[in-house]
Amino acid sequence: MSNQTELASSINFVTMQVSRYGAALVLLFGTVGNLLNSCVLNERLLRENSCSIYLFWSSVSSIVFLWTGLITRVLQGYVVCVATMSQNIVSILTRC
């Protein structure tokens, strides 16, 4: 019985560490990479090409997707409940 408990706690620990550091690394490298893509694709010569305009906006949408999708995962790794935070923010805003 203790073997199963130790295994479950080990799996929970590994999951929390991956949520903390793995998602944060993906968020960091994804943001930097997409920002560099946006800078390169926004050059004057490339703005005339329709493919580079498409890829530029694809990089911008990828940044938005990364920040909306992964920030909750990163916060879950630090045991921050985003649902509770949003309910508290809404209740504070409605009182004003």
LOBAVEX-459404 format. One record per residue: x, y, z of N, C-alpha, C in turn. Coordinates in pm, whole numbers, plus 50000, padded with zeros to 5 digits. Layout:
// residues N
XYZXYZXYZ
...
This chain:
// residues 96
500824988250000500005000050000500875012650000
501985012450074502845024250078503575026149945
503805015149874504425016049742503555024049646
502255021649650501325028949564501235043549604
501295046249733501245059949781502495067649740
503645061049751504895067349708504905069749558
504375060249482504315061749337503395073349299
502255074349365501315085249336501915098749373
502615099549485503225112349522504375115849429
505115105849382506185108449285505625113449153
504525107449108503895111948983503355126048998
502765129149111502275142749135503425152849137
504545149149196505695158149200506255160749060
506385150048981506905151448845505945159848761
504665157648775503665165448701503755180248736
503915183348863504015197248906505295203748852
506395196348852507645201948802507595204348651
506965195248578506815197148434505905209048406
504835210548485503945221948467504665235048496
505525234848595506255247148630507285250848526
508185241748501509365245148421509185242148272
508525231248239508345227848099507475237948026
506345241348086505445251048024506075264948021
506835268248125507505281348127508565282148018
509285271347994510285271247887509635272347749
508545265147730507835266047602507305280147582
506785286147688506275299747681507395309547647
508535307947711509665316947688510205315647546
510555303447506511145301447374510135304047263
508875300747285507865303347184507645318247163
507635325747272507455340247261508655346647192
509855342947232511055348647170511115345047022
510845332646989510875328346849509845335446764
508635336746815507595343646738507865358546726
508455364546830508805378646819509905380846715
510875371846712511915372846609511335370846469
510435361246454509765359246326509015371846284
508315377846379507545389946348508455401246306
509605402646372510545413246335511105411046195
511475398746164512055395846033510995397345923
509805392145946508775392445843508155406245824
508445415445914507895428845904508855438445832
509945433345775510875441745700510225446645572
510705457645522510105464345407510015455345284
511095448445252511095439945132510135428145144
509995423045264509135411345283507665415045297
507365427445331505965431545347505215431445214
505925431845104505265431844973504795417844932
505325407644994504975393844961503775389545047
502765383944983501555379945057501835368445154
502775359745122503115348645212503735353745341
504595363945331505205369045453504195376545539
503205382745476502145389145556501365378445632
501055367645563500355356545628501185350745743
502465348445719503325342945824503515352645940
503545365645911503645375646017502445374746110
501245374546051500045373746135499915360146202
500475349946142500495336946207501375337246332
502495344246325503375345646441502695353746551
501985364146512501275372346612500185364046679
499435356346601498385348046662498985336946748
500165332146713500825321946796501245327546931
501675340046932502015346447059500775347447147
499675351647088498415352747164497995339147215
498085328947131497725315447172498615310447285
499915312747274500825308347380500485314747513
500265327847511500025334847637498655331747695
497655329247613496345325947670496265311347713
496965302747645496885288547678497865283847782
499085288947778500115283547866500265290947999
499795303148007499955310348133499135303648244
497995297948209497215290748310497945278148354
498615271548260499365259348292500555262448384
501215273648356502355277748440501865281048580
500755288248589500225291948720499725279748797
499205269648728498795257448796499985250148857
501135251548798502335245448855502715251648988
502315264249009502565270949136501325271149224
500365262449193499135260649268498375273849282
498215280749171497395292749165496175289349084
494995290449144493755287049075493265299248999
493305298448868492915309748784491415312148792
490625301648806489165303148814488785311148938
489425308449050489135315849172489595330249157
490755332249094491245345949073490275353948988
489755347948881488855355348793487545358248863
487065349248947485835351949023486055363449121
487225363749185487515374749277487645388049204
488255387849088488415400349010487045405448966
486185396348921484835400448878484055406148995
484155399849113483415405049228483955418549272
485265420849260485835433849295485385444549195
485385441049066484995450548964483505454048971
482685444749010481245447649018480905455949141
481755456049241481505464249361481825478849338
482705481749245483115495649220482055503749152
